[in-house]
């Protein structure tokens, strides 16, 4: 995976103070909360579609739309954090989103939680963490 | 019937497959970036990449209409596995030990999630 590439739409900018590592991590942590909230709204919106498979119904569904807006916001914020901090440090944090989504699904939708699911979830979170780690460090 | 239908899992896993090609087009488009808005808009690879992401989200939404989000959402992580495959295939990126290990763990995790739904 390539390192952070500068965003293209912001070619010329006045000099700015780079984010500290702590700030970048805090932003990405906030990204995981945004992503989880977006995902929950996408689920609620999707359920409200019922049996419809029409793309038009999807685009005009306010809950679904808001979910994707949150998702877009998360992506934009992640790019902001990536400008000043390495991907190998920030990327594994994103895996936290899986934990929030699972917790919220159990709390809000009454989904089941059991040992097998917990093993699956933690294995994926560790896997994403290992995948994003820089082997040179 | 299981709490998460197999059709839902198939739709979400299929979405991860389509979406991973979005990343391939974004990557190949990003390699040809020029710092001019006109050429950015005319960069069809970027447009195809974004289009594929939108197309994949159509299948994702269809998939999560039924079934448990706590099972279906983490299954999207299969896209990392596809992406690693395409990175090797199309961009000749090396598969490091960490990448291989991470990929393996993700696959095992997805299998457990599939078994854990009831």
Boltz contact constraints between the chains, C-beta under 6 A:
constraints:
  - contact:
      token1: [A, 8]
      token2: [B, 33]
      max_distance: 6.0
  - contact:
      token1: [A, 11]
      token2: [B, 35]
      max_distance: 6.0
  - contact:
      token1: [A, 39]
      token2: [B, 73]
      max_distance: 6.0
  - contact:
      token1: [A, 43]
      token2: [B, 64]
      max_distance: 6.0
  - contact:
      token1: [A, 43]
      token2: [B, 69]
      max_distance: 6.0
  - contact:
      token1: [A, 46]
      token2: [B, 61]
      max_distance: 6.0
  - contact:
      token1: [A, 46]
      token2: [B, 64]
      max_distance: 6.0
  - contact:
      token1: [A, 46]
      token2: [B, 65]
      max_distance: 6.0
  - contact:
      token1: [A, 47]
      token2: [B, 65]
      max_distance: 6.0
  - contact:
      token1: [A, 58]
      token2: [B, 61]
      max_distance: 6.0
  - contact:
      token1: [A, 98]
      token2: [B, 74]
      max_distance: 6.0
  - contact:
      token1: [A, 101]
      token2: [B, 73]
      max_distance: 6.0
  - contact:
      token1: [A, 102]
      token2: [B, 70]
      max_distance: 6.0
  - contact:
      token1: [A, 105]
      token2: [B, 69]
      max_distance: 6.0
  - contact:
      token1: [A, 105]
      token2: [B, 70]
      max_distance: 6.0
  - contact:
      token1: [A, 111]
      token2: [B, 68]
      max_distance: 6.0
  - contact:
      token1: [A, 111]
      token2: [B, 70]
      max_distance: 6.0
  - contact:
      token1: [A, 112]
      token2: [B, 118]
      max_distance: 6.0
  - contact:
      token1: [A, 114]
      token2: [B, 116]
      max_distance: 6.0
  - contact:
      token1: [A, 116]
      token2: [B, 112]
      max_distance: 6.0
  - contact:
      token1: [A, 116]
      token2: [B, 115]
      max_distance: 6.0
  - contact:
      token1: [A, 116]
      token2: [B, 116]
      max_distance: 6.0
  - contact:
      token1: [A, 117]
      token2: [B, 116]
      max_distance: 6.0
  - contact:
      token1: [A, 119]
      token2: [B, 112]
      max_distance: 6.0
  - contact:
      token1: [A, 120]
      token2: [B, 109]
      max_distance: 6.0
  - contact:
      token1: [A, 120]
      token2: [B, 112]
      max_distance: 6.0
  - contact:
      token1: [A, 120]
      token2: [B, 113]
      max_distance: 6.0
  - contact:
      token1: [A, 120]
      token2: [B, 116]
      max_distance: 6.0
  - contact:
      token1: [A, 121]
      token2: [B, 74]
      max_distance: 6.0
  - contact:
      token1: [A, 123]
      token2: [B, 105]
      max_distance: 6.0
  - contact:
      token1: [A, 123]
      token2: [B, 108]
      max_distance: 6.0
  - contact:
      token1: [A, 123]
      token2: [B, 109]
      max_distance: 6.0
  - contact:
      token1: [A, 124]
      token2: [B, 74]
      max_distance: 6.0
  - contact:
      token1: [A, 124]
      token2: [B, 77]
      max_distance: 6.0
  - contact:
      token1: [A, 124]
      token2: [B, 106]
      max_distance: 6.0
  - contact:
      token1: [A, 124]
      token2: [B, 109]
      max_distance: 6.0
  - contact:
      token1: [A, 126]
      token2: [B, 105]
      max_distance: 6.0
  - contact:
      token1: [A, 127]
      token2: [B, 102]
      max_distance: 6.0
  - contact:
      token1: [A, 127]
      token2: [B, 105]
      max_distance: 6.0
  - contact:
      token1: [A, 127]
      token2: [B, 106]
      max_distance: 6.0
  - contact:
      token1: [A, 127]
      token2: [B, 109]
      max_distance: 6.0
  - contact:
      token1: [A, 130]
      token2: [B, 98]
      max_distance: 6.0
  - contact:
      token1: [A, 130]
      token2: [B, 101]
      max_distance: 6.0
  - contact:
      token1: [A, 130]
      token2: [B, 102]
      max_distance: 6.0
  - contact:
      token1: [A, 131]
      token2: [B, 80]
      max_distance: 6.0
  - contact:
      token1: [A, 131]
      token2: [B, 99]
      max_distance: 6.0
  - contact:
      token1: [A, 131]
      token2: [B, 102]
      max_distance: 6.0
  - contact:
      token1: [A, 133]
      token2: [B, 98]
      max_distance: 6.0
  - contact:
      token1: [A, 135]
      token2: [B, 96]
      max_distance: 6.0
  - contact:
      token1: [A, 135]
      token2: [B, 98]
      max_distance: 6.0
